[in-house]
Amino acid sequence: MRSNRAKVRAVSVAATLPMLAGALALGIPAAHAADHPLRDLLAGTRPTWATAKADKGATSDGARVSARVYLAGKDAAGLAAYAKAVSDPDSASYGTYLTAKQAQARFGATKAQVAAVKSWLTAAGLKVTGVTRHYVSVSGDVAAAEKAFGTQLHNYAKGSKTYRAPASAASVPQGLADAVLTVTGLDNAPHMATHDDQLPPPDTVFRNAGPFSSYYGSKTASTLPSAYGKKIPYAVKGYTGKQLRAAYGAGKRTGKGVRVAITDAYASPTIAYDAGTYAKRNGDAAWKTGQLHQSLPATYTNTEDCGASGWYGEETLDVEAVHAVAPAADVTYVGAASCTDGDLLDALGKVVDHHLADIVSNSWGEVEAAQTPDLAAAYDQVFQLGAVEGIGFCFSSGDDGDEVAGSGTKQVDSPANSAWVTAVGGTSLAVGKNDSYLWETGWGTDKAVLSADGKSWTDFPGAFTSGAGGGTSRTVAEPDYQRGVVPDALAEADSANGNRVVPDIAAIADPNTGFLVGQTQSSPDGKKQAYSEYRIGGTSLAAPAIAAIQALAQEARGKAIGFANPAIYAKYGSKVYHDVTDNPTGKGLAVARVDFVNGYDAAGGLATSVRSLGKDSSLSAVKGYDDVTGVGTPASGYVESYRRR
């Protein structure tokens, strides 16, 4: 047991970059390379899958390499320390944010550092293809890359495919150790995020079949078999902003004066029309002129590999959910050129470099095992820069529970695993008559279908389908703000010293108690497009919901909240949270669903099922902090708890 894990309120942020990359990222001298006496290693640049057993031999010298050399800036340790101080409610520096220009001047790379990095790379035979505040991009052949980074590039088997990767950690000349954060791109395995929602591809129209409840329990499935000893309600048609605002204690706050950004890949061509139509049809405040903005790249890439059109629905959900909960907040959509980590990092960097928002909602990620330490360091640097500017990042925790079903390994998602973001878990939400809050469970669903004779549910309660992501990181050290709140059994699951546990907070995510969204979609034959509405869920719903609630809280505070985790954990155990458990009523909970087999009309038949709630793979929502809902969900009083007195 760790002696320093005192059961007291601790709200400061530990310098918790991923352990393999942490020393370099925080400005500590890089490990000395014994076989290269005048070079310093870039820890974490050799991926774990590049093993001797998987080695297929050297990569051809003439093969092409495109890489990014991320810049550490002139005070990496100072950046982490300042981000920690301005985010800690107990610090004298709390809320003393810098402008984007001030942050760049104080912590960004100097002209001399950039020039030295460019000189080193070009001397090795690489061509500089771009320079930003965050990195220098280069291209060239393998021979030049090997010369520049002091390593050999080999081909390695990874699953059923073969990819290039360094045979040993990359390194930099000793005099550049303080200037270089890391390098990405030396391995060419795919690094692609997916959006965390329960969303059908929007290319073809999707509709829910019904019958529906208008609020939880309003319509009972009286002709269907019982579940857990009673008749169950039909799933809701989809909650609207009015119901969510009531459930989470919005009061009279609207997010006025607060800027929220949303980052996803690509951009929906009908977002303005869809968002305006949805607000008008569902009782939300009308969008004002100039309230919705888009910041988009000049071109898009990887559209087929990323399933570009599938991201249109993600943007639609995020924009409409934020506006439904915080109707006066200014919303900026920042689209990435693709779903690759590099392009998503560029989108996040744009928000920080130009301070486009105070709160950023991100409904995408990948499993932790897929995120290499070099990329983790690059993400964390952006999040720290955001923190010193008073920008907070919310990330969805994932939709596959402990990830065993999809990946075969119990793990969390990234970037939600970063200690510098607010990881948002998910719940099943019951909103009753007159918008009353009834209860929530941790989101996790078992599904059983109606038997052929219609008299029972086959193999009830059925198989796991989806649930809120969560668990213990294997790569990120435990942040100070989680100490004294997160149980030892979770924090110490993989290390006696304690690791980061996900999520931090939660909100509605279960698609069976989900949100109504409106989107322009194509007819089944692809010849027409029309606006339609359907119910949706996923932690892709939870993340913008929490971002919007934070916008309400920022309005109450009258000043940016910034990186919110220290404040979120400081309120743990108080009445401002719903302490969510899997069995809030003491009895099993389920809803009935009737779906179109083809997804859009009855021509293909109907499928009837029972969805049991609170069944999240191996994860459980229990009293107190848990790895499904974190500290809980916002209750009445949460928003106003940020008001300065």
Salt bridges, closest charged atoms under 4 A:
ASP35 OD2 - HIS36 NE2 3.72
ASP40 OD1 - HIS32 ND1 3.73
ASP55 OD2 - HIS154 ND1 2.88
ASP90 OD2 - ARG9 NH2 3.43
ASP187 OD1 - HIS191 NE2 3.17
ASP197 OD1 - HIS195 ND1 3.28
GLU314 OE1 - HIS195 ND1 3.90
ASP330 OD1 - HIS293 NE2 2.72
ASP346 OD2 - ARG68 NH2 2.83
ASP353 OD1 - HIS134 NE2 2.90
ASP358 OD1 - ARG259 NH2 3.52
ASP358 OD1 - HIS355 NE2 3.74
GLU389 OE1 - HIS355 ND1 3.30
ASP435 OD2 - LYS242 NZ 2.38
GLU478 OE1 - ARG2 NH1 2.62
GLU478 OE2 - ARG5 NH1 2.40
GLU478 OE1 - ARG483 NH1 3.46
ASP480 OD1 - ARG483 NE 3.73
ASP488 OD1 - ARG2 NH2 3.85
ASP488 OD1 - ARG5 NE 1.94
ASP488 OD1 - LYS7 NZ 3.66
GLU492 OE2 - ARG2 NH2 2.70
ASP504 OD1 - ARG500 NH1 2.76
GLU533 OE2 - ARG281 NE 3.41
GLU555 OE2 - ARG253 NH1 3.90
ASP595 OD1 - ARG593 NH2 3.15
ASP595 OD2 - ARG611 NH2 3.50
GLU640 OE2 - ARG253 NE 2.78
GLU640 OE1 - ARG643 NE 3.24
